[in-house]
């Protein structure tokens, strides 16, 4: 009788313990865990002969339909390129001033030819263009404290929180402005896993709400879930450029 009761309780505990664990069954965490991506591309001494690069605001073709996204994502790529110490970048403020002086707008650059012409006008060697092709998220709810709840302590019993992975794919081209030749083309993928999926998305939506009306956001784009995913994408992309000898 005692043996039967013992087996019964062991079965219940194993069922609940493994039942909680199976909320993650089939779930694959992203390559990057919940910390900031550091733009460290290894030691490099500047020679003074680094190519001058202009990065145009990226085109957004993802399902994440925010007008500011292309500009925000391209700014992260600019930061990654500067951190590589392998290029001289035309600063975004200077770029805007040049365009205003030339009475140009990015919306008027409808093809590669007009964009290349602009690159020549600003004396750049390379031009970087990008298309945000995909943004997706995968989140699950995980249970906590099931066994504790069973034995009546109540601490965290039945509690649920979300974890998830965000994924971004950006189609990048590096074009030699003098020859119009595409030197580099790649789909830069970034993935970012977080234990606080709701918090990460809330920060992004707060950023989006403010920026969409022309205000200054209290949170930085890079600190949001989408921003951290972008940083991973940019890190992978610049590493690939270095590996291929582009910069």
BALOBA-1460 file (C-alpha; in Angstrom, 3 decimals):
// residues 247
<rec num="1" residu="x" x="0.000" y="0.000" z="0.000"/>
<rec num="2" residu="x" x="2.776" y="2.417" z="0.968"/>
<rec num="3" residu="x" x="4.661" y="1.480" z="-2.215"/>
<rec num="4" residu="x" x="1.554" y="2.190" z="-4.308"/>
<rec num="5" residu="x" x="1.078" y="5.620" z="-2.704"/>
<rec num="6" residu="x" x="4.767" y="6.457" z="-3.187"/>
<rec num="7" residu="x" x="4.617" y="5.513" z="-6.882"/>
<rec num="8" residu="x" x="1.453" y="7.612" z="-7.262"/>
<rec num="9" residu="x" x="3.088" y="10.770" z="-5.832"/>
<rec num="10" residu="x" x="6.293" y="10.256" z="-7.836"/>
<rec num="11" residu="x" x="4.211" y="9.936" z="-11.006"/>
<rec num="12" residu="x" x="2.310" y="13.144" z="-10.209"/>
<rec num="13" residu="x" x="5.533" y="15.095" z="-9.540"/>
<rec num="14" residu="x" x="7.222" y="13.825" z="-12.721"/>
<rec num="15" residu="x" x="4.112" y="14.591" z="-14.778"/>
<rec num="16" residu="x" x="3.902" y="18.178" z="-13.531"/>
<rec num="17" residu="x" x="7.630" y="18.832" z="-13.667"/>
<rec num="18" residu="x" x="8.023" y="17.557" z="-17.229"/>
<rec num="19" residu="x" x="4.658" y="19.036" z="-18.177"/>
<rec num="20" residu="x" x="6.048" y="22.468" z="-17.352"/>
<rec num="21" residu="x" x="9.206" y="21.790" z="-19.356"/>
<rec num="22" residu="x" x="7.280" y="20.756" z="-22.451"/>
<rec num="23" residu="x" x="6.005" y="24.317" z="-22.909"/>
<rec num="24" residu="x" x="9.366" y="24.831" z="-24.666"/>
<rec num="25" residu="x" x="9.283" y="21.610" z="-26.704"/>
<rec num="26" residu="x" x="10.161" y="22.258" z="-30.332"/>
<rec num="27" residu="x" x="11.195" y="25.825" z="-29.506"/>
<rec num="28" residu="x" x="14.612" y="26.811" z="-30.781"/>
<rec num="29" residu="x" x="16.304" y="29.754" z="-29.096"/>
<rec num="30" residu="x" x="17.999" y="32.360" z="-31.261"/>
<rec num="31" residu="x" x="21.754" y="32.569" z="-31.675"/>
<rec num="32" residu="x" x="21.988" y="35.617" z="-29.444"/>
<rec num="33" residu="x" x="20.942" y="35.563" z="-25.803"/>
<rec num="34" residu="x" x="19.547" y="38.431" z="-23.772"/>
<rec num="35" residu="x" x="22.448" y="40.880" z="-23.778"/>
<rec num="36" residu="x" x="23.593" y="43.713" z="-26.008"/>
<rec num="37" residu="x" x="25.523" y="42.896" z="-29.164"/>
<rec num="38" residu="x" x="28.967" y="44.507" z="-28.951"/>
<rec num="39" residu="x" x="30.428" y="45.857" z="-32.182"/>
<rec num="40" residu="x" x="33.912" y="44.395" z="-31.793"/>
<rec num="41" residu="x" x="35.522" y="43.556" z="-35.127"/>
<rec num="42" residu="x" x="39.043" y="42.910" z="-33.926"/>
<rec num="43" residu="x" x="42.115" y="45.161" z="-33.906"/>
<rec num="44" residu="x" x="42.739" y="47.410" z="-36.895"/>
<rec num="45" residu="x" x="45.062" y="50.362" z="-37.386"/>
<rec num="46" residu="x" x="43.750" y="53.083" z="-39.656"/>
<rec num="47" residu="x" x="45.973" y="53.794" z="-42.678"/>
<rec num="48" residu="x" x="44.353" y="57.008" z="-43.925"/>
<rec num="49" residu="x" x="43.409" y="55.210" z="-47.141"/>
<rec num="50" residu="x" x="40.084" y="53.793" z="-45.990"/>
<rec num="51" residu="x" x="37.278" y="54.020" z="-48.566"/>
<rec num="52" residu="x" x="34.711" y="56.789" z="-48.166"/>
<rec num="53" residu="x" x="31.285" y="55.186" z="-47.720"/>
<rec num="54" residu="x" x="27.780" y="56.585" z="-47.955"/>
<rec num="55" residu="x" x="24.902" y="54.559" z="-46.475"/>
<rec num="56" residu="x" x="21.478" y="55.352" z="-47.870"/>
<rec num="57" residu="x" x="18.365" y="54.854" z="-45.713"/>
<rec num="58" residu="x" x="17.133" y="51.312" z="-46.236"/>
<rec num="59" residu="x" x="13.896" y="50.392" z="-47.939"/>
<rec num="60" residu="x" x="11.412" y="48.605" z="-45.695"/>
<rec num="61" residu="x" x="9.595" y="45.694" z="-47.336"/>
<rec num="62" residu="x" x="8.928" y="43.764" z="-44.151"/>
<rec num="63" residu="x" x="5.566" y="43.274" z="-42.485"/>
<rec num="64" residu="x" x="6.682" y="45.666" z="-39.739"/>
<rec num="65" residu="x" x="5.098" y="48.707" z="-41.353"/>
<rec num="66" residu="x" x="6.730" y="51.758" z="-39.761"/>
<rec num="67" residu="x" x="7.942" y="54.685" z="-41.867"/>
<rec num="68" residu="x" x="10.989" y="55.335" z="-39.696"/>
<rec num="69" residu="x" x="12.284" y="51.762" z="-39.737"/>
<rec num="70" residu="x" x="14.468" y="52.005" z="-42.856"/>
<rec num="71" residu="x" x="16.267" y="55.062" z="-41.498"/>
<rec num="72" residu="x" x="16.674" y="53.571" z="-38.010"/>
<rec num="73" residu="x" x="18.055" y="50.270" z="-39.302"/>
<rec num="74" residu="x" x="20.510" y="51.944" z="-41.694"/>
<rec num="75" residu="x" x="21.762" y="54.112" z="-38.805"/>
<rec num="76" residu="x" x="22.671" y="50.948" z="-36.863"/>
<rec num="77" residu="x" x="24.621" y="49.702" z="-39.893"/>
<rec num="78" residu="x" x="26.429" y="53.050" z="-40.040"/>
<rec num="79" residu="x" x="27.478" y="52.627" z="-36.419"/>
<rec num="80" residu="x" x="28.773" y="49.116" z="-37.096"/>
<rec num="81" residu="x" x="30.826" y="50.331" z="-40.074"/>
<rec num="82" residu="x" x="32.356" y="53.160" z="-38.030"/>
<rec num="83" residu="x" x="33.196" y="50.740" z="-35.202"/>
<rec num="84" residu="x" x="35.076" y="48.544" z="-37.693"/>
<rec num="85" residu="x" x="37.578" y="51.412" z="-38.194"/>
<rec num="86" residu="x" x="37.911" y="50.279" z="-41.805"/>
<rec num="87" residu="x" x="35.933" y="53.018" z="-43.570"/>
<rec num="88" residu="x" x="35.419" y="56.767" z="-43.570"/>
<rec num="89" residu="x" x="31.702" y="57.355" z="-43.324"/>
<rec num="90" residu="x" x="29.808" y="60.360" z="-44.611"/>
<rec num="91" residu="x" x="27.968" y="61.479" z="-41.502"/>
<rec num="92" residu="x" x="24.169" y="61.362" z="-41.670"/>
<rec num="93" residu="x" x="23.850" y="65.047" z="-40.729"/>
<rec num="94" residu="x" x="26.332" y="66.008" z="-43.431"/>
<rec num="95" residu="x" x="24.485" y="63.758" z="-45.857"/>
<rec num="96" residu="x" x="21.176" y="65.473" z="-45.133"/>
<rec num="97" residu="x" x="22.808" y="68.897" z="-45.516"/>
<rec num="98" residu="x" x="24.347" y="67.932" z="-48.863"/>
<rec num="99" residu="x" x="21.034" y="66.646" z="-50.131"/>
<rec num="100" residu="x" x="19.243" y="69.815" z="-49.056"/>
<rec num="101" residu="x" x="21.898" y="71.929" z="-50.751"/>
<rec num="102" residu="x" x="21.559" y="69.892" z="-53.941"/>
<rec num="103" residu="x" x="17.746" y="70.046" z="-53.709"/>
<rec num="104" residu="x" x="17.588" y="66.246" z="-53.705"/>
<rec num="105" residu="x" x="15.512" y="63.780" z="-51.738"/>
<rec num="106" residu="x" x="15.956" y="60.087" z="-51.167"/>
<rec num="107" residu="x" x="12.401" y="59.515" z="-52.342"/>
<rec num="108" residu="x" x="13.485" y="60.847" z="-55.730"/>
<rec num="109" residu="x" x="16.200" y="58.241" z="-56.079"/>
<rec num="110" residu="x" x="14.057" y="55.606" z="-57.659"/>
<rec num="111" residu="x" x="16.843" y="53.519" z="-59.190"/>
<rec num="112" residu="x" x="20.487" y="52.562" z="-58.756"/>
<rec num="113" residu="x" x="21.608" y="54.982" z="-61.456"/>
<rec num="114" residu="x" x="20.316" y="58.086" z="-59.670"/>
<rec num="115" residu="x" x="21.654" y="56.828" z="-56.332"/>
<rec num="116" residu="x" x="25.091" y="56.275" z="-57.888"/>
<rec num="117" residu="x" x="25.016" y="59.751" z="-59.342"/>
<rec num="118" residu="x" x="24.373" y="61.102" z="-55.873"/>
<rec num="119" residu="x" x="27.284" y="59.023" z="-54.545"/>
<rec num="120" residu="x" x="29.594" y="60.710" z="-57.049"/>
<rec num="121" residu="x" x="28.343" y="64.144" z="-56.031"/>
<rec num="122" residu="x" x="29.280" y="63.524" z="-52.393"/>
<rec num="123" residu="x" x="32.710" y="62.090" z="-53.374"/>
<rec num="124" residu="x" x="32.093" y="58.639" z="-51.941"/>
<rec num="125" residu="x" x="33.930" y="55.495" z="-53.066"/>
<rec num="126" residu="x" x="31.318" y="52.973" z="-51.995"/>
<rec num="127" residu="x" x="27.591" y="53.144" z="-51.521"/>
<rec num="128" residu="x" x="25.680" y="50.808" z="-49.208"/>
<rec num="129" residu="x" x="22.030" y="50.116" z="-49.943"/>
<rec num="130" residu="x" x="19.675" y="47.865" z="-48.038"/>
<rec num="131" residu="x" x="16.219" y="46.346" z="-48.124"/>
<rec num="132" residu="x" x="14.593" y="45.080" z="-44.936"/>
<rec num="133" residu="x" x="13.150" y="41.897" z="-46.407"/>
<rec num="134" residu="x" x="11.874" y="40.158" z="-43.300"/>
<rec num="135" residu="x" x="11.033" y="40.765" z="-39.695"/>
<rec num="136" residu="x" x="9.410" y="38.035" z="-37.649"/>
<rec num="137" residu="x" x="8.976" y="37.074" z="-34.020"/>
<rec num="138" residu="x" x="8.368" y="33.773" z="-32.315"/>
<rec num="139" residu="x" x="7.253" y="33.857" z="-28.693"/>
<rec num="140" residu="x" x="5.986" y="31.299" z="-26.226"/>
<rec num="141" residu="x" x="4.663" y="31.421" z="-22.697"/>
<rec num="142" residu="x" x="6.540" y="29.422" z="-20.134"/>
<rec num="143" residu="x" x="5.092" y="28.235" z="-16.852"/>
<rec num="144" residu="x" x="6.849" y="28.633" z="-13.535"/>
<rec num="145" residu="x" x="6.394" y="27.216" z="-10.043"/>
<rec num="146" residu="x" x="4.152" y="24.262" z="-10.931"/>
<rec num="147" residu="x" x="5.663" y="21.857" z="-8.387"/>
<rec num="148" residu="x" x="5.696" y="24.573" z="-5.742"/>
<rec num="149" residu="x" x="2.005" y="25.202" z="-6.314"/>
<rec num="150" residu="x" x="1.268" y="21.511" z="-6.012"/>
<rec num="151" residu="x" x="2.590" y="21.426" z="-2.491"/>
<rec num="152" residu="x" x="0.602" y="24.489" z="-1.456"/>
<rec num="153" residu="x" x="3.300" y="27.115" z="-0.959"/>
<rec num="154" residu="x" x="1.639" y="29.213" z="-3.659"/>
<rec num="155" residu="x" x="4.777" y="31.151" z="-4.598"/>
<rec num="156" residu="x" x="4.644" y="31.604" z="-8.351"/>
<rec num="157" residu="x" x="2.159" y="28.814" z="-8.808"/>
<rec num="158" residu="x" x="0.758" y="28.877" z="-12.304"/>
<rec num="159" residu="x" x="2.750" y="32.014" z="-13.186"/>
<rec num="160" residu="x" x="3.406" y="32.506" z="-16.902"/>
<rec num="161" residu="x" x="5.807" y="34.772" z="-18.705"/>
<rec num="162" residu="x" x="6.886" y="35.132" z="-22.328"/>
<rec num="163" residu="x" x="10.212" y="34.451" z="-23.925"/>
<rec num="164" residu="x" x="10.888" y="34.695" z="-27.606"/>
<rec num="165" residu="x" x="13.181" y="35.190" z="-30.568"/>
<rec num="166" residu="x" x="13.064" y="38.033" z="-33.081"/>
<rec num="167" residu="x" x="14.526" y="37.604" z="-36.572"/>
<rec num="168" residu="x" x="15.478" y="40.216" z="-39.146"/>
<rec num="169" residu="x" x="16.828" y="39.750" z="-42.677"/>
<rec num="170" residu="x" x="18.329" y="42.698" z="-44.567"/>
<rec num="171" residu="x" x="19.438" y="42.475" z="-48.203"/>
<rec num="172" residu="x" x="22.660" y="44.470" z="-48.421"/>
<rec num="173" residu="x" x="24.614" y="45.697" z="-51.438"/>
<rec num="174" residu="x" x="27.962" y="47.490" z="-51.520"/>
<rec num="175" residu="x" x="28.457" y="49.247" z="-54.852"/>
<rec num="176" residu="x" x="31.670" y="50.725" z="-56.255"/>
<rec num="177" residu="x" x="30.496" y="54.174" z="-57.300"/>
<rec num="178" residu="x" x="33.198" y="54.700" z="-59.923"/>
<rec num="179" residu="x" x="32.606" y="51.437" z="-61.779"/>
<rec num="180" residu="x" x="28.951" y="50.771" z="-60.752"/>
<rec num="181" residu="x" x="30.053" y="47.243" z="-59.909"/>
<rec num="182" residu="x" x="28.383" y="45.397" z="-57.020"/>
<rec num="183" residu="x" x="31.267" y="44.419" z="-54.748"/>
<rec num="184" residu="x" x="29.222" y="42.702" z="-52.080"/>
<rec num="185" residu="x" x="25.695" y="41.321" z="-51.875"/>
<rec num="186" residu="x" x="24.367" y="39.390" z="-48.936"/>
<rec num="187" residu="x" x="21.273" y="38.762" z="-46.848"/>
<rec num="188" residu="x" x="22.314" y="39.746" z="-43.352"/>
<rec num="189" residu="x" x="20.292" y="37.810" z="-40.789"/>
<rec num="190" residu="x" x="20.093" y="38.716" z="-37.126"/>
<rec num="191" residu="x" x="18.347" y="36.791" z="-34.359"/>
<rec num="192" residu="x" x="17.876" y="37.865" z="-30.778"/>
<rec num="193" residu="x" x="16.509" y="35.769" z="-27.938"/>
<rec num="194" residu="x" x="15.038" y="37.382" z="-24.840"/>
<rec num="195" residu="x" x="13.484" y="36.203" z="-21.589"/>
<rec num="196" residu="x" x="11.359" y="39.361" z="-21.523"/>
<rec num="197" residu="x" x="9.597" y="39.347" z="-24.875"/>
<rec num="198" residu="x" x="6.710" y="41.562" z="-23.752"/>
<rec num="199" residu="x" x="9.106" y="44.129" z="-22.304"/>
<rec num="200" residu="x" x="11.191" y="44.205" z="-25.482"/>
<rec num="201" residu="x" x="8.161" y="44.754" z="-27.695"/>
<rec num="202" residu="x" x="6.697" y="47.350" z="-25.326"/>
<rec num="203" residu="x" x="9.923" y="49.366" z="-25.524"/>
<rec num="204" residu="x" x="9.822" y="49.271" z="-29.329"/>
<rec num="205" residu="x" x="6.171" y="50.306" z="-29.526"/>
<rec num="206" residu="x" x="6.884" y="53.187" z="-27.135"/>
<rec num="207" residu="x" x="9.736" y="54.256" z="-29.400"/>
<rec num="208" residu="x" x="7.547" y="53.924" z="-32.504"/>
<rec num="209" residu="x" x="4.657" y="55.876" z="-31.008"/>
<rec num="210" residu="x" x="6.910" y="58.841" z="-30.228"/>
<rec num="211" residu="x" x="8.970" y="58.849" z="-33.439"/>
<rec num="212" residu="x" x="5.922" y="58.521" z="-35.676"/>
<rec num="213" residu="x" x="4.654" y="61.899" z="-34.483"/>
<rec num="214" residu="x" x="8.056" y="63.544" z="-34.837"/>
<rec num="215" residu="x" x="8.941" y="63.504" z="-31.145"/>
<rec num="216" residu="x" x="12.095" y="62.423" z="-29.341"/>
<rec num="217" residu="x" x="11.749" y="58.943" z="-27.899"/>
<rec num="218" residu="x" x="12.621" y="58.303" z="-24.257"/>
<rec num="219" residu="x" x="14.076" y="54.930" z="-25.214"/>
<rec num="220" residu="x" x="16.854" y="54.354" z="-27.727"/>
<rec num="221" residu="x" x="16.058" y="52.266" z="-30.828"/>
<rec num="222" residu="x" x="19.028" y="50.024" z="-30.086"/>
<rec num="223" residu="x" x="17.607" y="49.106" z="-26.677"/>
<rec num="224" residu="x" x="14.363" y="47.720" z="-28.114"/>
<rec num="225" residu="x" x="13.857" y="44.137" z="-29.262"/>
<rec num="226" residu="x" x="13.893" y="45.205" z="-32.931"/>
<rec num="227" residu="x" x="16.980" y="47.348" z="-32.334"/>
<rec num="228" residu="x" x="18.923" y="44.503" z="-30.749"/>
<rec num="229" residu="x" x="17.961" y="42.206" z="-33.617"/>
<rec num="230" residu="x" x="19.189" y="44.876" z="-36.044"/>
<rec num="231" residu="x" x="22.510" y="45.115" z="-34.200"/>
<rec num="232" residu="x" x="23.041" y="41.370" z="-34.608"/>
<rec num="233" residu="x" x="22.229" y="41.640" z="-38.321"/>
<rec num="234" residu="x" x="24.647" y="44.562" z="-38.774"/>
<rec num="235" residu="x" x="27.374" y="42.770" z="-36.819"/>
<rec num="236" residu="x" x="27.088" y="39.695" z="-39.027"/>
<rec num="237" residu="x" x="27.063" y="41.825" z="-42.178"/>
<rec num="238" residu="x" x="30.153" y="43.914" z="-41.378"/>
<rec num="239" residu="x" x="32.039" y="40.777" z="-40.333"/>
<rec num="240" residu="x" x="31.203" y="39.287" z="-43.740"/>
<rec num="241" residu="x" x="32.480" y="42.447" z="-45.492"/>
<rec num="242" residu="x" x="35.759" y="42.184" z="-43.568"/>
<rec num="243" residu="x" x="36.035" y="38.458" z="-44.317"/>
<rec num="244" residu="x" x="35.545" y="39.079" z="-48.046"/>
<rec num="245" residu="x" x="38.085" y="41.917" z="-48.110"/>
<rec num="246" residu="x" x="35.534" y="44.569" z="-49.068"/>
<rec num="247" residu="x" x="36.580" y="46.860" z="-46.224"/>
